[in-house]
Amino acid sequence: DFVLQVSYAADKSEGDSNSDLNELLKVLDSKKFYLEIRPDKADTILVFVKLSDSALLKAVEDDEIKDWIYGVNNELLESKADIKNLSPAERLRIIYLILTSPISNGGCGITAQSGNWTHVKTILPVANYEIIQKQLKSTIFNISSFNTNENNKNINFILHYFGSKYAFYHYFLNTYINWLFPLTFIGFSLNLIFKNYSLIFTIVNLSWSIAFYLYWKLTQSKLVDQWGTKKISKVEIPMAENLTDNSILREPTYKKLIKQVFFLPLSLVFIGTLVGCQLFSFVVEIFLNEIYDGWLKSYLSLVPTVLLIVLVTIVTIFYNKFVSIYLKWEHHRTKSSYDYSNLIKTFIFNFLTSYMALLITSFIYLPFGFKLNDYLPDFSDHLTKYAGNITVKRSDFTVNQFRLGTQYQYFILTNQIVGLFMEFALPLILRKVLSHPKVKELLGKENDLLVDFQDNEKEKKFLTHVRKNLQLPDYDVNDDYRQLILQFGFLTMFGPVWSLGPLISLIINLIEQKLDYLKILSMVKSPVPDRSESIFPWDNCLKFLICVGSLTSVTISIMYNGDIVSSSSRSAVGIRWWKIVGPALIAEHLTVGIVKIGEIILDYYLSYLEENDVELEKDSDLSVRERYISSV
């Protein structure tokens, strides 16, 4: 079922290593796991585990009872034969719970790389190796095929072998792609008829965003019922490391709320620093590219990009470290609560690093750039006085009227292509290079594997696969969600800048869909199957971006409708501010209102459907309870 990569005789004495290994084997044996040990690297071994049928039956029954108590389902398994009807994903999910759940909850309490289990490096599912390899070959063979039936089969395969947590992402991606088709057609048509910053496309784009969000909310609710994952968040057990601290489990709600609120002023320090770094890099860029006229200008123009990357990276590293420490202080009871808090906190930085450059250009550079002419003579004199003979413009500075369009096209086209290369191609290239014997010798890794050990011929192919899989990066589906949500933000917030953006995004996503499927099959460590009842919190991020986009997209389309005029004496915005602010606020209020009304209607509709099944559920509950009580 699983393999545990365990440190053995690495940084400890042989006695300590044997003690750790014996403790692990004793715990696993007590929970009725069958065990097999095989060599791995010079400092690790592989412990393969398979749960006995009797222990699995008991675990499945306990899991079903817990689900029934919290309303996830209304049926209990009644015989051993029902185990055969378990999907591979459910089987592995339940076994993983036994491995990692606290001892007080009937598990082994193994927390890889933490607590008393630092010698356990990785817990990896391996039960479905042959089926996944077969599916991988089939996918590669049909890599050029893009059809609905194949996509649905792929989603069902992921649901069956990896669980709803990962199936939700692929279903969301597939839905998003289908919705991009009409927007692509409209955007392409309007691009031929109108100029950039079309008000018509702005209205269509915003309406599309709202409709997509509401449609997904409805689809998500139907999937939860179809996949049987409703209310599963209620059955999540506390994190093992928190069970020994009663103060965490019993912490009052008001203390948790205070900790969450207290994060805001602290985060503002990092947010202010990040925005300051971006503004500073922007000023340096404008100076070197548009004001400076001296030597090496073509080379110096690269400085702002490097400066921005370095500064943003440094601030982000410190912020992520701060978030990590703060999350521990918040004492989250469950992993889902921890992940949600982490995602929301990091999304703040994702938002600023992704969209700040376009916001600066749209609302600072283009409207107010011409005002630099008032300060250029004095600036030139001071620069000559204190920095020597540096040639800069003294007058007639005009903003680059194509800057906003060029930036947007970079983010929507070039940046996404680079992202695909960095995510999929570069790791493969590095893996090939680093696996070369001469490179390994140069890096001092030539003795990593026990070259004098010969695997059994029947096991060799499987063990080779396991060892390679253990070297792959971990998979976090939230990284894939983040890419899609940020792309959606570019389309929603800045779509009027270039109405061909949906077309580019559609092409990128069609490629991404194939590669993401290949990734979960072979490019990352096999993820532990898990359940989910939504794409939360990413659906909330969608709604947030729609509300912000109603302000930015409408404002931009009004400010720059038609062509942007570049002048040294007047703003590129040829309309009074009140004619911009008024419609933008109206659009924002309408958007928020429509979204809210749509959510209310959906909630009413879904609750109405549930009410029709209430009596049936009550009868089912009574029947199941009677069977359960009689069996006890």
Order of alpha helices (4+ residues) and beta strands (2+ residues): beta-alpha-beta-beta-alpha-alpha-beta-alpha-alpha-alpha-alpha-alpha-alpha-alpha-alpha-alpha-alpha-alpha-alpha-alpha-alpha-alpha-alpha-alpha-alpha-alpha-alpha
